[in-house]
Amino acid sequence: MDNEDTETLKHYRCPICNSTHRIKLNKDLLKGRTKFPFPYVILHDSINDNEVKELLTILYIDNNLQIRHAEVQELKNDNIFSKDQVVAMTKTLFEENERLRQDVIRLTDEVNKLKQK
């Protein structure tokens, strides 16, 4: 069920898989935007005769959360991101993971000290 206060249900037709897709758009997508239509990117799969295709879809959304245009491209290989992009993302994620791990250790120590009082 849609939460009409925060989301709106929209439909678009994919010319590659020849299907109409439902998508929920959060109304907060409009916050802070000054240019319309703006791009909204999603991925979906198409299965036809046991062949799976990864499809990159760019929806152009106006200031009323209406879909004004949809561009769909088939991803020709399994790599959405380049090797350099993957390395950069992974490095950032590992750094954040380590920071969070250190925070858990620090907070656990603080909790244990408070329990001892």
C-alpha positions as CSV (number, residue, x, y, z in Angstrom):
1,M,0.0,0.0,0.0
2,D,1.3,3.5,-0.9
3,N,1.9,6.1,1.8
4,E,0.3,9.0,-0.1
5,D,1.8,11.5,2.3
6,T,5.4,10.6,1.4
7,E,5.2,8.6,-1.8
8,T,3.5,8.6,-5.2
9,L,3.1,5.6,-7.5
10,K,4.1,6.2,-11.1
11,H,4.4,4.0,-14.2
12,Y,6.8,3.9,-17.2
13,R,7.1,1.7,-20.2
14,C,10.5,0.1,-20.9
15,P,11.0,-0.2,-24.7
16,I,13.6,-3.0,-24.3
17,C,11.6,-5.4,-22.2
18,N,8.3,-4.2,-23.4
19,S,6.8,-4.0,-19.9
20,T,5.2,-1.3,-17.9
21,H,6.9,-0.9,-14.6
22,R,5.5,0.6,-11.3
23,I,7.8,2.8,-9.3
24,K,7.3,4.6,-6.0
25,L,8.8,8.0,-5.9
26,N,9.4,9.7,-2.6
27,K,8.1,13.2,-2.5
28,D,11.3,14.3,-0.8
29,L,13.0,13.9,-4.1
30,L,11.7,17.5,-4.9
31,K,13.4,19.1,-1.9
32,G,16.2,21.5,-2.8
33,R,15.8,21.0,-6.5
34,T,15.9,24.1,-8.7
35,K,16.0,22.5,-12.2
36,F,13.4,20.3,-13.7
37,P,13.1,17.7,-15.1
38,F,15.8,16.0,-13.1
39,P,17.3,12.5,-13.8
40,Y,16.4,9.6,-11.6
41,V,18.4,6.4,-12.2
42,I,17.2,2.9,-11.6
43,L,18.3,-0.6,-12.7
44,H,16.0,-3.5,-13.7
45,D,16.4,-6.9,-15.3
46,S,14.7,-8.3,-18.3
47,I,14.4,-12.1,-18.8
48,N,13.5,-13.2,-22.3
49,D,14.0,-16.8,-23.6
50,N,16.3,-17.5,-20.5
51,E,18.5,-14.5,-21.5
52,V,18.9,-12.0,-18.6
53,K,19.6,-8.4,-19.6
54,E,20.6,-5.7,-17.1
55,L,18.8,-2.4,-18.0
56,L,19.9,1.0,-16.8
57,T,16.9,3.4,-16.8
58,I,17.0,7.2,-16.5
59,L,13.7,8.7,-15.7
60,Y,13.3,12.5,-16.1
61,I,11.0,13.7,-13.3
62,D,9.3,17.1,-13.3
63,N,8.3,19.4,-10.4
64,N,5.0,17.5,-10.0
65,L,6.8,14.1,-9.8
66,Q,5.5,13.2,-13.3
67,I,7.8,11.1,-15.5
68,R,8.4,13.2,-18.6
69,H,10.8,10.9,-20.4
70,A,12.5,7.6,-19.9
71,E,15.8,6.4,-21.4
72,V,16.7,2.8,-21.2
73,Q,20.1,1.3,-22.1
74,E,21.2,-2.3,-22.0
75,L,24.3,-2.9,-20.0
76,K,26.6,-4.8,-22.4
77,N,28.9,-6.2,-19.7
78,D,28.6,-7.2,-16.1
79,N,30.7,-4.2,-15.0
80,I,28.6,-1.1,-14.2
81,F,31.6,0.6,-12.7
82,S,35.2,0.8,-13.9
83,K,38.0,-0.8,-11.9
84,D,39.1,2.6,-10.6
85,Q,35.6,3.4,-9.4
86,V,35.3,0.1,-7.6
87,V,38.7,0.6,-5.9
88,A,37.7,4.1,-4.8
89,M,34.4,3.0,-3.5
90,T,35.8,0.0,-1.7
91,K,38.6,2.0,-0.1
92,T,36.0,4.5,1.2
93,L,33.8,1.7,2.6
94,F,36.7,0.0,4.3
95,E,37.8,3.3,5.9
96,E,34.2,3.9,7.1
97,N,34.0,0.4,8.4
98,E,37.2,0.8,10.4
99,R,36.0,4.2,11.8
100,L,32.7,2.5,12.9
101,R,34.6,-0.4,14.4
102,Q,36.7,2.0,16.5
103,D,33.6,3.8,17.6
104,V,32.1,0.5,18.8
105,I,35.2,-0.3,20.8
106,R,35.2,3.2,22.3
107,L,31.5,3.1,23.2
108,T,31.7,-0.4,24.6
109,D,34.5,0.7,26.9
110,E,32.5,3.7,28.0
111,V,29.4,1.5,28.7
112,N,31.6,-0.9,30.7
113,K,33.0,1.9,32.8
114,L,29.6,3.3,33.5
115,K,28.4,-0.2,34.6
116,Q,31.3,-0.4,37.0
117,K,30.2,2.8,38.9
